[in-house]
Amino acid sequence: MTAQPGILAPLPPVARFLRLDFRGEDARAALQGLAGTGLGDDTVIGFGDAFLRAAGADVPGMRPFPRFEGAQVALPSTPSALWVWLRGTDRGDLLHAGRRWQALLGDDFSVASTTDCFVHRDSRDLSGYVDGTENPTGEDAARHGIAGGPDGVAGSSYVAVQRWRHDFAALEALSEAQRDDAVGRRRSDNVELTDAPETAHVKRTAQEDFEPEAFVLRRSMPWTDAGGAGLQFVAFGRSLDAFTAQLRRMSGAEDGVVDALFGFTRPETGATFWCPPLRDGGLDLRAAGIP
């Protein structure tokens, strides 16, 4: 079994993220119809917890988007049956790729949301800060982003997806030093601050500071549309544990200290998905009980 290649591939220049709801009557038949679907590095697909359970599947390690008692900020949960990440170099091609997927899925699925994304400068968020500086690379990317375990699970990945909307007026009201303190890095050269405050994002999410360590493989990209702009956050993991630990701490549920990022950006969606592995080039759904 191998991971879907788009998970470990470098970020594409442009991307389209689709969330789809299940509207059909037989979830198992719909899931079974996708078994063996071939994927290249231009597409990543994931299935939501409720949809998997409706299909009679109990994928080890899969669970809904987390909720935390004591969270100091709102963390919306917006589950969907299916998540499709279309990767490419041309927005027109992505439009047509999305149409082909909708035709393949048929009337059983309806599009809940579409988010068009892009790489900004040298992989910077629209706040101006480099995104994903501490991302694992090479063998570490596969070790932290791809699951091991029994047949059907090995080679799969668990992904957490949030769309964050930036408040640029709030960001621009801060001085350069205040912005750097909120992130924990200098925007000018991306150097981490040695004296960053406790609320700095890099302090809240330092992956090696958790027990156990909480490493994720980030594949986040900026988005913009007529209604605003922000970051499409995407974090793959060998399980959902690392993402859950990081978000709990960011929200203040762990120790009452809230990540300073919440001062100028907020999540408006939140969902988790299981990205099955490939076998002989097609989706391997044995962990979902589909031979």
C-alpha positions in Angstrom: 0.0 0.0 0.0 1.2 3.5 -0.8 -0.1 7.0 0.3 -2.0 9.1 -2.1 0.9 10.8 -3.9 -0.5 14.3 -3.7 -0.2 14.3 0.1 3.6 14.2 0.0 4.1 16.2 -3.2 5.1 19.9 -3.0 2.4 22.4 -3.0 1.0 23.2 -6.4 0.8 26.8 -7.7 -3.1 26.7 -7.5 -5.6 24.4 -5.9 -9.3 23.9 -5.5 -10.8 22.3 -2.3 -14.2 20.8 -2.4 -16.4 19.6 0.5 -19.3 17.5 -0.5 -22.3 16.3 1.5 -24.0 12.9 0.9 -27.5 13.1 -0.3 -28.1 9.5 -1.4 -29.8 6.7 0.4 -27.1 4.0 0.4 -23.8 5.2 1.7 -22.2 1.8 1.5 -23.0 1.5 -2.2 -21.7 5.0 -2.8 -18.4 4.2 -1.0 -18.1 0.8 -2.8 -18.5 2.6 -6.1 -15.3 4.6 -5.4 -13.2 1.5 -4.5 -10.3 1.2 -6.9 -10.6 4.8 -8.2 -7.2 5.8 -9.6 -5.5 8.9 -8.3 -2.4 10.8 -9.5 -0.6 13.5 -7.7 -3.2 16.0 -8.9 -5.9 14.8 -6.6 -6.3 13.9 -2.9 -9.6 12.5 -1.5 -10.8 11.9 2.0 -13.9 10.5 3.7 -15.7 12.0 6.7 -16.4 10.1 9.9 -20.2 10.2 9.7 -20.2 9.1 6.1 -17.9 6.2 6.9 -20.1 5.1 9.7 -23.3 5.4 7.6 -21.5 3.0 5.2 -21.0 0.6 8.0 -17.2 1.3 8.2 -15.3 1.8 11.5 -11.9 3.0 10.3 -9.4 2.7 13.1 -8.4 6.2 14.4 -11.1 8.1 12.6 -13.2 10.5 14.6 -15.1 13.8 14.2 -13.6 17.2 14.5 -12.6 17.8 18.1 -14.5 19.8 20.7 -12.8 21.0 23.8 -14.2 21.7 27.2 -12.7 25.0 28.4 -11.9 26.4 24.9 -11.6 30.2 25.0 -12.5 30.7 21.3 -15.1 29.3 18.9 -13.9 26.3 16.9 -16.6 25.5 14.4 -17.3 21.9 13.4 -18.6 21.6 9.8 -18.4 17.9 8.9 -18.8 16.7 5.3 -19.0 13.3 3.7 -16.2 13.8 1.2 -13.2 16.1 0.7 -11.4 16.5 -2.6 -8.2 18.5 -3.0 -7.6 19.3 -6.7 -4.0 20.4 -7.4 -2.6 22.0 -10.5 -1.1 25.0 -12.4 -4.2 26.4 -14.1 -7.5 27.5 -12.5 -9.5 26.6 -15.6 -8.1 23.1 -15.5 -9.2 22.8 -11.9 -12.7 24.0 -12.7 -13.0 21.2 -15.2 -11.4 18.6 -12.9 -14.0 19.5 -10.3 -16.8 19.1 -12.9 -15.5 15.6 -13.8 -15.5 14.6 -10.1 -19.0 15.8 -9.7 -20.1 13.8 -12.7 -18.3 10.7 -11.3 -19.9 11.1 -7.9 -23.4 11.7 -9.4 -26.5 12.8 -7.6 -25.5 11.1 -4.4 -23.2 14.0 -3.5 -23.7 17.8 -3.5 -21.0 20.4 -3.2 -21.2 22.1 0.2 -18.3 24.5 -0.4 -15.6 25.3 -2.9 -12.4 27.1 -2.0 -9.8 28.3 -4.6 -6.3 28.6 -3.3 -2.8 29.6 -4.4 0.8 29.8 -3.3 1.7 33.4 -2.3 5.3 34.5 -2.8 7.7 32.2 -1.0 4.9 30.1 0.6 3.7 33.0 2.7 0.3 33.4 4.4 -1.6 36.6 3.4 -0.5 38.1 6.7 3.0 38.2 5.2 4.5 35.5 7.3 6.1 32.3 5.9 3.7 29.4 6.6 4.8 25.9 7.6 8.4 26.7 8.5 8.8 23.8 10.8 7.1 21.3 8.4 8.8 17.9 8.3 10.5 17.0 5.1 11.7 13.9 3.3 11.4 10.7 5.3 10.1 12.7 8.3 7.2 14.0 6.2 6.1 10.4 5.5 6.8 9.3 9.1 4.6 12.0 10.6 2.0 12.4 7.8 1.3 8.8 6.8 -0.1 6.0 9.0 1.4 2.6 9.6 -0.5 -0.4 11.0 -2.5 -3.2 9.5 -3.4 -3.7 5.9 -5.9 -1.1 4.7 -4.7 1.5 7.2 -1.0 1.4 6.4 -0.3 4.2 3.8 -3.5 6.1 4.7 -3.5 9.5 6.3 -5.8 11.5 8.6 -6.4 15.1 7.6 -7.8 18.1 9.6 -9.1 20.9 7.5 -10.1 24.5 8.6 -10.8 27.6 6.6 -9.5 30.6 8.5 -10.7 34.1 7.7 -8.3 37.0 8.3 -9.3 40.3 9.7 -6.8 42.5 7.9 -7.9 45.7 9.7 -7.1 44.1 13.0 -3.8 42.9 11.7 -2.8 46.3 10.3 -3.8 48.0 13.6 -0.8 46.2 15.2 2.7 47.5 15.0 5.3 45.4 13.3 6.7 44.3 16.6 3.2 43.3 17.9 2.6 41.3 14.7 6.0 39.5 15.1 5.1 38.8 18.8 1.8 37.3 17.8 3.4 34.9 15.3 6.7 34.4 17.2 8.8 35.2 14.1 10.1 38.3 12.3 8.1 38.9 9.1 11.2 40.5 7.5 13.5 37.4 7.6 11.4 34.6 9.2 13.8 34.2 12.2 12.1 32.9 15.3 12.1 35.4 18.2 14.1 34.2 21.2 12.0 36.3 23.6 8.6 35.6 22.0 5.7 35.9 24.5 3.8 32.9 25.8 0.9 33.7 23.5 3.0 33.6 20.3 1.8 31.0 17.8 5.2 29.3 17.6 5.2 28.8 21.4 1.6 27.5 21.4 2.3 25.0 18.6 6.0 24.0 19.1 5.6 20.4 17.9 8.5 19.0 20.0 7.1 20.5 23.2 4.1 18.1 23.4 4.1 14.8 25.1 4.1 12.8 22.9 5.5 15.1 20.2 2.8 16.5 18.0 4.1 16.7 14.5 1.8 17.2 11.5 2.4 17.6 7.8 1.0 21.0 6.8 -0.3 21.6 3.3 -2.0 24.9 3.9 -2.6 27.5 1.2 -4.0 31.1 1.1 -7.5 31.7 -0.3 -9.4 34.8 -1.5 -12.9 35.4 -2.9 -15.4 38.3 -3.1 -16.2 37.9 0.6 -12.7 38.0 2.1 -9.4 36.1 2.3 -7.4 33.9 4.7 -5.8 30.5 5.0 -7.1 27.1 4.0 -5.4 25.1 6.8 -4.6 21.5 5.9 -2.8 19.2 8.3 -2.1 15.5 7.5 -1.1 13.1 10.2 -0.5 9.4 10.9 -3.4 9.9 13.3 -5.5 12.9 14.4 -3.8 13.0 17.8 -1.1 15.7 17.0 -3.6 18.1 15.4 -6.0 17.7 18.4 -3.2 18.4 20.9 -2.1 21.5 19.0 -5.6 22.9 18.6 -6.5 22.2 22.3 -3.5 24.3 23.3 -4.1 27.1 20.8 -7.7 27.5 22.0 -6.7 27.9 25.6 -8.5 24.7 26.7 -5.2 23.3 28.0 -3.9 26.1 30.2 -6.1 29.2 29.6 -3.6 30.8 27.3 -5.0 31.6 23.9 -2.9 31.7 20.7 -2.3 35.3 19.6 -3.3 34.4 16.1 -6.9 34.6 17.2 -6.5 38.3 17.5 -6.6 38.7 13.7 -7.9 35.4 12.2 -10.6 32.9 13.1 -11.6 29.5 11.7 -15.0 29.4 10.1 -15.0 25.7 9.2 -13.5 22.5 10.8 -13.6 18.9 9.6 -11.6 15.7 9.7 -11.2 13.1 6.9 -9.6 9.7 6.3 -7.5 9.6 3.1 -7.3 5.9 2.2 -4.1 4.4 0.7 -3.7 3.2 -2.8 -3.3 -0.4 -3.9 -2.4 -1.2 -7.5 -3.0 2.5 -8.2 -6.5 2.7 -7.0 -8.2 3.6 -3.7 -7.8 0.8 -1.1 -10.9 0.8 1.0 -10.3 -2.5 2.9 -10.1 -0.6 6.2 -13.6 0.6 5.5 -14.8 -2.9 5.0 -14.8 -2.6 1.2 -12.7 -5.5 -0.4 
